[in-house]
Amino acid sequence: MLVILAPGQGSQKPGFMSSWLEIPAFKTKLEEFSDAISLDLIQHGTLSDEETIRDTAIAQPLIVGASIATASLLNTVNVSGVAGHSVGEVSAAAIANVLTDVQAMQLVKVRAKAMALAAATSEATSMAAVLGGDQETVIARLTELGLSPANYNGAGQIVAAGSKSGIEKLVAEGPQGSKVISLSVAGAFHTSYMQPAVSELAAFTSSMEISNPEIKLWSNQNGQLVSNGAEFINLLVGQVANSVRWDLCMEAMVKAGVTAVIEVSPAGTLAGLAKRGMPGVEIVALKEPKDLELAQDLINRSVKKD
């Protein structure tokens, strides 16, 4: 069984779209998406610097646009499912046909702006990656500092979020047996600091026309399969202020019999986690157009089982 993985924020690098834009179908999609949300994704994906594309309001639409566009280049007849990490759930909703591509872009534009505003209007917040260490020990240290586990990424990685002062203390004195790396982000995503964004997203999605997924679709909430499109969108909205359980997504995919995964652009992060968290699973990361041939071969060798 083969599934598509859609990456989250932080996976984008300056100029990552340049080679993809040489493919006419990809460029056409990005032009369509840019028009739909009044944001020049092509410029940001080719010319904008790291600081610019780190901005949440730009990063999230850029990632989702690239993910949907690269997925559309594949013949997905043998793809059995899809899972997205954080904002990648918006991409996953489009790939599973819960939303149209344009609906997904409109949703991510609102999501990005709402999260950026929530971060800007709260106290100074930040995030840090905690690598290694016993999970109970890590969580205990976060609790001690008033921080939250924003992402359970599996493979011994937890991303902490909360007050900037708490993150600074965590970096200075991390949990025993771990390494802590400060992240350059705009705020404490996937924590209660993002609650204002949840309210705005709930209002925006309440009038959207939503379909049920046409392939298997896993949720970040608890790694569960969701067969109702409206339920998935509701979970996606609430996830903005709650932990991303990517560890449980990977466990659920393995238990479901997933034997191969393709990470769509901007790829690399989830493929790396899958190598450690989904041992024995065949992996292709769409980092460059040349990877399409490997991905299509993997799809052709897979037999869809629902």
N, C-alpha and C positions, 0 to 999 in steps of 0.2 A: 504494500500500500504506500502510495506517494502523496505527500502533502506539501503545500507551499507555505513558507514562513515569510511574514512581512515585518521588516525591522522598525524599531522605534527611534525616538530622538537621540541624537548623539552619533548616529551612524553616518551622517552626511560629512563629506570632506570638500574643501574648495575645488571646483572644477570637475567634480565627479560625473557630471552629465555630458561632458564634452564629446567623448567617444560615442555615447548613445545617440546623440543628436545627428550623427551621420546616417542613422537609420530613418528614412522618411516617415514610417508609421509612428515611430516614437516621437519625432519632432511634431508631427501633426497633433498627436495627443496632448503634448505639452502646450502647444499653441491654443488648443481648445480649452485646456484647464486654466491657462493664464487669463484668457478672455472671461471665463466663467467666474473667476474670483478677483479679477482686476489686480493681478500680481504677476510680474514678469518672471516666471519660473525659469525660463531659459537663461536670462541674464544672471539670476542668482545661482543657477546650477553650473554656470561656466566662468563668470567673471567676478562675482562677489567674493570678498575675502572671508576668512574664518570667523571673524568677529560678527560680520553681517549675517552670515547664515547660521550663527549660533542663536540669534534672536528667535525666540519661540514663535512669534507671528510669521516668520519666514521659514524657519526650519521645518515645522510640521507640514505645511502644504507642499514644501519641496520634497520631503520624504514620501509622502503619500502619493503625490503626482508621479514620481519616479517609479514607485512600487507598482502602481496600477498599470503604468505604461509598459514596464518591462514584462509584467505578467501577461499583458495582451499580445506580446510577441510570441508566446508559446502556444502550441497546439495542446490544450489541456484536457483532451478527451479521457486520458487515463489518470487524471489528478483526482484523488479521493477526498481531499479536505484542505483546509487552510487555517492558520493561526497567526495572529499578529501580536507583537509586543507593544503594549502601551498605545501610542498613536497608530501603530501598525494595525490595530483592530479596525480602524477606519478603512484602511486598505483591504483588510480581510473581508469586511462587509461588502465592498465593491466586487472583489474577486469571487465571492460566494453568491453574488447577485442579490444580496439583501437590499443594497442601494445601487442606483446607477452610478457610473463614474462621476458624473457632474454633481450628483447629490453628495457623494463622498467628499468631493473637493469643497463644496459649499459648507458641509458639516465641519471639515477640518479647519477651514478658515475661521469659523465661529469658535471652535474649540481652542485654537491657538491664541486668538485675541483675548478670549475670556480668561485663559490660564495666565497669559502675560499680564493682564490687568490685575488679576488676583494676587500675583506675585509682587507687582509694583505697589499695591496698596496695603500689603501686610507688613509686619516687622521684617527686618533683614533676615533672609533665610538662605539656605544653601543645601547641598547634597554631597555625599562622599561614598565611594565604593569601599566596602569592607571585603577583603579577599582572604579566604581561609578562616581558621578558627572554628570552634564548636558552635553550632547555631544557637543553642540555648545561652551560651556565654555571650555571644554577640548581641542577642536580643536583650539580655539582662543589662549589658553596658548601654545600649541605646535607651532603654527605659530609665536607667539611672541619670542619663543626661537630658531626658525629656524629648528624645528623638523618636522617629518612627521608621520602621522598615518599609521603604517605598517600593522597592523591587526585590523579590526573592528570585534571583536569576538562575539558581541551581549551580551545580559545579563549584560549590563553595563560595558563591558570591552573593552578597546582600548589599543593596544600595540604601544608605541611611539618608533621612531628610528631616529638616526642622530648623530651629533658630541658627543663625550664623555662629553665634557664640558657642552653642552646643556642638556644632560640627567642628569648630576649631579645637574644642576640648577633645573630641573624638580622634581627630587627626594627631593631636599631641600625645594622647594616651589611648591607643586602641585596645580592643579586647585581646586577651592573651592568645598568642598563636596566630594573629592575623596581621595583615598589612592594610593600612587605610590610605586611600588616595582621594584628595579633594577634587571635586568636579566643578567645572566652570559652567554653571547653569544659572538661570534667571530666578529660580525660586525652589520651594519645597513641593515638588510635584508629587501627586499620589498621597497627599496627606490632607488633614482637615483645613489647612491653609487654602486649599483649592475649592472649598465648599461654594463660594460665590460663583465659580465657573460652572459647577454642577447645576445650579439653579438656572443659569442662562442657557445651558445646553438642553436642559429638560424642556424649557419653553420653546426652544428652536425646533427640537425634534418632534414635539407633540403633534405637529401638523404635517409631518413628512409621510409620503407614501412609501411603505416598507413591505418587502416581500420576504418569504421564508427562504432560508439558504438552500441552494441547489446541490451543495456538497457538504461534507462534514465541517462543522465550525466550532472551534474550541474557544472558551471564554477565559480571560485573564483572572476572573473573579476567584475561581476555584479549580481551574483546569477542566471544567465540565463541557460536554458537548451541548450545544444549544440548537434546537430544531425550529424554534419560533423566532422569526426575524425581529418582531417588535420587542421581544424579551432580550434579544442580543443587544439591540440599540439601547435599551434601558440599562443593561449591565455596563455597556461601554460608557454611557454618561456617568453613572455612579463611580466607575473605576477611576475617574479623574481625581477623586479625593480618597481613594482606597488603594491598598497594596496591590501591585501586579504580581500574580503568582505564576510566573513563567516556569518555575520549578515544577509546579503541578501540571502545567500544560505539557511539558516534556514527558513527565511520568505517564500522563494519560495517553499521549500519542504512542508511546512505546507499548503500553498495555493494550491499546487498540489494534496493534499489529503493524504500525508504521515501520517500513523498512527503508524508506528513502525520503529525503527532503531537498527542496530547492529554495534557497533564500533569494528573494528578488532584490533589485537595487534600491538603495545603496547597501550592498551586501557585505558581510564579513562578521559582524558581531554575533548574530544568532547562529551562524554556521560554527563559529568558535565555541559557543555554549553547547551546541548539539554534539560536537566532537567529544566533549567531556560528559555531558548529561544524557546522551542517547547513544551509548556505545554500540558499535556494530551497524549503525544506520548509515546508508550511503548518502553523501552530502555533495551538493553543487551550490556554490555561491555565485550569483550573477554580478560579478564585479566589473566586467567588461563585456562588450558584445561577443567576443570570441567564446565566452562561456555559454552562449545560447546553444551551441551545437552539443555540448556535453549535457546540458539540461534537457534538451529535446530527446537525446538518446536515452537518458534516464527515464523520461516519461514514456517513451515508446516501449521500453522494457518492463514497464510496470503495468499491472492489470488492476483496473479499478474494481474495488469491492466495497459496496456500501451496506 
